Amino acid sequence: MNNDLLYRIALTLVPSIGDVHAKALIHHFGDALAVFAAKRSALESVEGIGETRARQIKRFTGFDRAEAEMAFIEKYRITPLFITDPAYPQRLLHCCDSPLLLYYRGNADLNASRVVAIVGTRSHTSYGKWFTEQLTEALSKENVLIVSGLAFGIDTIAHRAALKHQTPTVGVLAHGLDRIYPQANQALARQMTGNGGLLTDFKSGHTPDRQNFPRRNRIVAGMCDALVVVESGLKGGSLITATLANGYNKDVFAVPGKTTDVKSEGCNALIRSNKAGIITTTADLLESMGWIPAPARIPQVQRKLFVELSASETVIVNLLSQHPTLPVDELHFQSGLNNSAVATALLQLEMQGLVRVLPGKLYQLV
């Protein structure tokens, strides 16, 4: 018997001990076995544990349930990923509520160099389907792992498109690996385990109850580099995921829609409130994430030969030549020019094709 795994699973079963407290205990004692072996007084000394939780640990009798989960894991060749395992999604470690233990069935590298989550409404439009397919196809050429929630709608479209273009895709579940929800996606889920995988922090026997989906969404938001919301109303899981991703300091993008389209209200609201950047093409995402090389710059000597710059324009060009990008406020501060002069110089330089503006009002030499 793998005692390490037994006690790791058991720790997730102790009442009143959630992921945050469990991680505090692991940090203090080193491993799950040491937690259960510790004296009650030592447990009480850990911040946030106290008398009640220490008593719950010492009185825990659910090891038979942990043994049953171990048997399920072995039978179905599931990989348990503890928070200290190298294969555990390392991006999740920066999230305060990251799961202590994950259950994984698949072959994709959860620590791929680029991970993009694509989410959206279950009742999508034809435009939402088209955009998701185009985005996923383009990302398939950029060595990207596609993550979503295996739900109806945009999630399913993203997973299917990834498989079509032989791109690994991982579905994060709101239930245990003993079932697939929705049932209509069972065949899709089987395909994904061959080029991607299924991931959850729920043990077998857990059903897809409503309260489980926000918990699922935190994994989707936490394990990606960038989150793209394709279509969403003003309420729903996609906006919850976007909010979580913002809280984790992830890059969030939203596809804009018509002001009269209720299925784009959520995306438009994210953009309007500066909680998401606009994405209209895959290039928007790649450029914002720094995943494509910037076009080769024209040497400054050539600019002097072919373009006659004003004094203000020369100051701006010299500043930008010393930095990859600069925000307009920094250009104003470093140049010593007033706001009007900076704005005029930047406009003229853009018109001459010498300067480009990037998302976030960053300026860069072409």
N, C-alpha and C positions, 0 to 999 in steps of 0.2 A: 504493500500500500504506500502511495506517495503521501507521506505525512504533511509535507509542505502544502500540497494542494488541498488536502483535507481541511487543514486549519485555515487556509486562505478562504475557502468556500464558507466554512463555518463562521468566520468573522463577518461575512456579508449577511449572515442569517441572524445575528444577535439583535434582538429588539432594541430600538433607540440608538443603534450605532449605524449611522449613515456613512457615506463616502468621506465626508470631511473629517469626522471623528476617527474613522478607521485609519485614514492616512496619518493622522496625528499619532495614533498608537503605533503604527508601523515605523514612523520616523523616530519615535522615542525608544521602542524596544528592538527594532531591527527586522523582525519577521513575525508572522501570525502565531506560530507556535509559542514564541516568547511572550506574546500578549496573553495567551490563555494560561501560561505557566506563571505569570507574574502574580505577586501578592496583591490583595485587594488595596492595600494602602499605596502600593506603587502605581496601580491603575488610577486611583483617585488623584494622584499628584499630577497627572497629565492634564494640561489645560483643556477645559471643555468636557472632561469625562465626569468627574465628580462621583459622589457616593452612589447615586441611582444607576448610572451606566456601568460603574465598576461591579456593582452587585449583579447586573444583568449578565455580564461576561462570566463571572465566577459561577453563576447558577445555570449557565447555558447547557441544555441537554439535547440539542438538535443535531448531534453529529451523525445520526442515522440518515437525516435528510441530506447532509453533505456527502455521505458515502453513496447515496442513491444518485446524486448529481455526478459524482465521479464515474459511476458505472455508465450513466447516460453519455458522458463525454467520451469514454473509451469506446463504447459501442458504435457511436456515430462519427468517430474520428474528428472530434471537435478539439480545437486548440484553445486552452485557457491562457489568457494573457494577463498576468499580474502586473501591477503598476511598476514594479522594478524590473520586469523583463525587457530586454532590448527590442523585442518585436512589438511591444506595446506601442500604440500610436504616440510618438513622442510629442507631437503638437498638443495633445490633450494634457500633458503634464503642466502646461502653463494656465490651465483652467482650474479654478479653486474647487469646483464640484466634479472634477473628473472621476470616472468610475474606478473603484479599487481593483475590480476584476472584470474582464471582458471575455466573451465566448465567441470564437471565430471559426468559421468553416469556409475555407477558400485558399487561394494561392497568390493573391496579390500582395505586394509589399505595402503595408499600411503606413510606411515611412517613405513613400515615394518622394522624389525631389519636388514634384509639383502635384498638389491635390486641389481640385475644384469641386465644390458642392453645387449642384443645380437643383433648385426646389421651385415649387409653384402649385397652383390650384389643381384640384382634382377635376374640375369641370373647365377645361381649357378651351380656347378658341383655336381655329385653324391656324391663325397667325402664331399663337403660342407654340403649337406643335411644330410648325415650320422653323421658328427661331431656335427652339431647343435642338432640333435635328441638325440644323446648320452649325450651331455653336459646338455641339458635341463632335460633329465630323471634323471641324476645324481644329478642335483641341486634341483630337486623336493623332494629329501630326506633330504635336508638341510634347510628347512624352508625359501626359497628364493622367493621373488617376481620377476617375469620375465617381463622386459619392452622392448618394441620395437616399430617400427613405422607403423605396419600394412601394409607395402608395400609388393609387390610381392617378392618371393625369400626367402632369409634367415629370414626376419622378419616374414613372414607368417608361415614358418616351425617352428620357435621358439614358436610362439603363439599356433599353433596346438599341438605341442609336450607338451607344458605346460598343456593345457586343457586335453590332453590324460592322463596325470599323475596327474590330479586333483591339479595342482599348479596354484595359481592366476597369471594372466598375464594382463598387461595394455598396450593398444595401444595408442600412442600419435599421434594425427592427425594434418594434415596441412590444416585443413578447419573446418567449423562449424559442430555441431552435428546434423544438419538437413540432412546430407548425409553421405555416406560411399564411400571412394575411396581407392583402386579400387572397383568397384561394385561387382566383383567376390568374395569379402571378406565380403559381407553383412551377410551371415549366420554365418561366423566365428565371426564377430563383435557382433552379438546377443548372441552367446554362451559366449563371453568374459564378457558381462555385468552380467552374472550369476556367474562367477568365475573370477573376475578381473575387467576390466572396460575400458572405453574410456575417454581420457583426451585431452583437447585442450585449447588454449588461444584465439581461433578464435570464434567470435560470429556467429550465424546462418546467412546464406546467403553468407558466404565466401567460395569461390571455391578453389580447390587444385591447385592454380597457382604456377608456378615454384619458384617464390621468397619466397613462404611460407615455403618451406621445410627446409632451413637452420634455420628458426625461430622455426620450430617444433623440429629440431635436438638439439637445445640448451636445450630443456626440457628433452629429452631423456638423454643427457649427464649430465645434472645438477641434476636429481633426483635419480641417481644411486650411488652405492658405487663403482662398477666396470663395465667397458665397455669391451665387447669382440667383436672384429671384426673377423668374420669367413672367409669371402672371399671378396676381393675388388680389383678393378683395381686401377691404379694410380690416377684416378679422380673419384669423385662421392660423394654421401651423406655420405657414411660410413666414409670416410677419414675426411670429414668436422666435423662429430660427434666426431671422435677421437681427432681432433685438439681442439674442444671445450672442451672435457673432460680433456685433458691435461691442458688447460687454467684454468679449475676449480679445478685443483689438484686432479683429480680422478685417480684411478688405471685403466690403459688401458692395454689390452692384445690383442694379435693377433695370429691367427693360421698360422704357417708357411706353405709354399707350395713349389712346385718345382720351381727352378729358371727360367724354361722355360714356366711356367703356367701364362698366362696373368691375370687370375682371382685371382692370389695370389700376383701380383706385389705390390698392395697397402699394404697388410699385411707384406710382406717381407721388404718393404721400411720403415714401421713403426718400425719394429724390428731393422733394420740396423741403423736407426737414433736414436735409444734409446728412441723412443716415445711410445713404447709398449713392454711389457714383452712377452716372448714366452709362449704359452699355448698349450700343446699337450694332456693333460688329465685334467679332472675336478680337480684332486688332485693338479695340478699346481696352479690353481686358489684358491682353498681352503687354501692351505698352504701359498700362498703369502698374502692372506687377513687375515690370522690368524683365520680362521673359523673352523679349526680342532685342537684338542689338540695335542701337541707334544708327541711323544712316551715317555714312562717313561724312565727316565735316570738311567743308572747304577750308583749306589753309588760310590763315588770316592775311598772308601776303597777297593771295588772290583777291580777297575782298578789297584790299587797298587799290589793287590794280584796276578792278572793274567797277567798283561802286564808290561814289563820292559820298562820304558820310558827314553829317553835321557834327558839331562839337558834342551835343547831347547823345547822338547815336553812337559816336565813337566811345564815349564813356560806358554806355550800356554794353556794347560789343566787347570791350576790354574786360568788364566784370564777368560777363557770361563765359568768356574764354578761359576763365580761371576756375569755373565751377561746372559740374554736369548740368545742374538746374539751379534756378533761384526764383523764389516767390517775388511778386511785385513789391511787397513791403520791404524786402531786403534790398532790392534794387534801388528803391527810393532812399533807404537809409545809407547804403554804401556809396551811392553816386553823389549824394549831396544835392541832387536836383529836386525841384518841387514836384508834386504829384502830376501836375499838368504837363510838365516837361518830360517826365518819365513815360506817361501814357502816350504822348505824341511820338516820342522816339520809338517806343515799342510798336506802335501802329505802323510807322514808316518802315521799320525793319521787317515786320511781318509782310507788308506789301512788296518789299524787295526780295522776299524769300530767304532772308538771312536769319530769322528767328521764328520759332514755332512756340505755340502755347499748348501745354499739356494739361490733363485733368488736375484740378486743384489749383489752377491759376499759377502753374509753374512755367517758367520760360527757359528755353534752351536754344543754343545756336544750332542751325541746320548744318 
